[in-house]
Amino acid sequence: MSPGDRPADLRLDGVLRAAADRLAAAGVSMARGDAERLAAHVLGLGPGELAAAAVTGRALAAADARRLDALVTQRAARVPLQHLTGRAPFRTIELDVGPGVFVPRPETEVVAELAVAELVVAELAVAEPAGAGHALVEPLVVDLCTGSGAIALSIAVEVPAARVVALELDRDAHAWARRNVDRVAPGRVDLRQGDVAGADGGVLADLAGAVDVVVANPPYIPSWAVPLDPEVAEHDPQVALYGGGDDGLVVPAAVVRTAAGLLRPGGLLVMEHGDVQGAAVRALATTAGGWLDVTTAKDLTGRDRALVARRAQRDRR
Ligand SMILES: C[S@@+](CC[C@H](N)C(=O)[O-])C[C@H]1O[C@@H](n2cnc3c(N)ncnc32)[C@H](O)[C@@H]1O
């Protein structure tokens, strides 16, 4: 049977419409986009190619239609889109993701951006030492709570001069990070396993006082605030979501303490938090002391998203 002979109900445009309707009925917010991503995944097409195939009346082979139908059924059951395609885009890269690792979020791209910007300024300082403050030959950056390795790998790719170290507690997430490092930027990220609490005196002790930028997206959801979306509540690992305690700030507080031990004087901490946690997270730094320019950065939707603080003196904690 030639493509032109296929039944009308296997034509891509109709299949996409039906898939989007099923996903919308299941409460998926980006139903049409998800249907297109799943179809593109099944057919091995880019977004532009998929649109062209739909417009020109391309029909699906029966096997592809069955495969897409199975994926749409799973997505309608609220399995994350990224688990079904196996990939999550983040800035300029794509991460392998699946059960056992947190799916990187668009808001975290802003957090990575702040770290990248600091490192690029440092590189410029090397290029133009006369106009510079602290000149860095090989800036050292540590990504605490790295998960899939999204932030660490983005920095490794976007700031080739940087030395990148990443830390992850969870064994499964660490394995996903290892896989991503080996595929995206082999040899570029020094990936370690351990608890961020006390890491400056433990698994990261060799870096104490020498780090230019510490960046982190730790778990920060309070223990009582169970996320509403099934994709999050049922598929992101609990260790990646809940920060500990009624305020969710046990792990973030550990990040601030460990960053204090890792950063050189003048080094920068960038740490993601929830949109209502700005003041509480700034207080983690101001109460501890030894931090300058403690501010909150906003994400692209204008919500409070990250603590930004500069280390004043290494020995004041
Ligand atoms: C919100 S996820 C962020 C992952 C990744 N940085 C990202 O932005 O996509 C938090 C990560 O921190 C890890 N984690 C939780 N507690 C930790 C701890 N005490 N020490 C180190 N990593 C921890 C989790 O396993 C999870 O991978």
The ligand as an SDF file (V2000), in Angstrom:
LIG
                    3D

 27 29  0  0  0  0  0  0  0  0999 V2000
   15.4320   19.3930   42.2740 C   0  0  0  0  0  0  0  0  0  0  0  0
   16.5570   18.1340   41.7980 S   0  0  0  0  0  0  0  0  0  0  0  0
   17.6120   19.0830   40.7330 C   0  0  0  0  0  0  0  0  0  0  0  0
   18.4320   18.2920   39.7800 C   0  0  0  0  0  0  0  0  0  0  0  0
   19.2000   19.1440   38.7640 C   0  0  0  0  0  0  0  0  0  0  0  0
   20.1370   20.0210   39.4140 N   0  0  0  0  0  0  0  0  0  0  0  0
   18.2400   19.9630   37.9260 C   0  0  0  0  0  0  0  0  0  0  0  0
   18.1620   21.1710   38.0980 O   0  0  0  0  0  0  0  0  0  0  0  0
   17.5470   19.3970   37.0780 O   0  0  0  0  0  0  0  0  0  0  0  0
   17.5130   17.9780   43.2920 C   0  0  0  0  0  0  0  0  0  0  0  0
   18.6090   16.9100   43.2450 C   0  0  0  0  0  0  0  0  0  0  0  0
   19.3010   16.9390   44.5050 O   0  0  0  0  0  0  0  0  0  0  0  0
   19.5890   15.6210   44.9120 C   0  0  0  0  0  0  0  0  0  0  0  0
   19.7630   15.6500   46.3750 N   0  0  0  0  0  0  0  0  0  0  0  0
   18.7910   15.6100   47.3210 C   0  0  0  0  0  0  0  0  0  0  0  0
   19.3230   15.6940   48.5500 N   0  0  0  0  0  0  0  0  0  0  0  0
   20.6670   15.7960   48.3830 C   0  0  0  0  0  0  0  0  0  0  0  0
   21.7580   15.9150   49.2800 C   0  0  0  0  0  0  0  0  0  0  0  0
   21.5590   15.9390   50.5950 N   0  0  0  0  0  0  0  0  0  0  0  0
   23.0040   15.9960   48.7760 N   0  0  0  0  0  0  0  0  0  0  0  0
   23.2150   15.9680   47.4250 C   0  0  0  0  0  0  0  0  0  0  0  0
   22.2180   15.8480   46.5140 N   0  0  0  0  0  0  0  0  0  0  0  0
   20.9540   15.7700   46.9850 C   0  0  0  0  0  0  0  0  0  0  0  0
   18.4050   14.8260   44.4290 C   0  0  0  0  0  0  0  0  0  0  0  0
   18.7020   13.4520   44.3380 O   0  0  0  0  0  0  0  0  0  0  0  0
   18.1250   15.4780   43.0840 C   0  0  0  0  0  0  0  0  0  0  0  0
   18.8320   14.8420   42.0590 O   0  0  0  0  0  0  0  0  0  0  0  0
  1  2  1  0
  2  3  1  0
  2 10  1  0
  3  4  1  0
  4  5  1  0
  5  6  1  0
  5  7  1  0
  7  8  2  0
  7  9  1  0
 10 11  1  0
 11 12  1  0
 11 26  1  0
 12 13  1  0
 13 14  1  0
 13 24  1  0
 14 15  1  0
 14 23  1  0
 15 16  2  0
 16 17  1  0
 17 18  1  0
 17 23  2  0
 18 19  1  0
 18 20  2  0
 20 21  1  0
 21 22  2  0
 22 23  1  0
 24 25  1  0
 24 26  1  0
 26 27  1  0
M  CHG  2   2   1   9  -1
M  END
$$$$
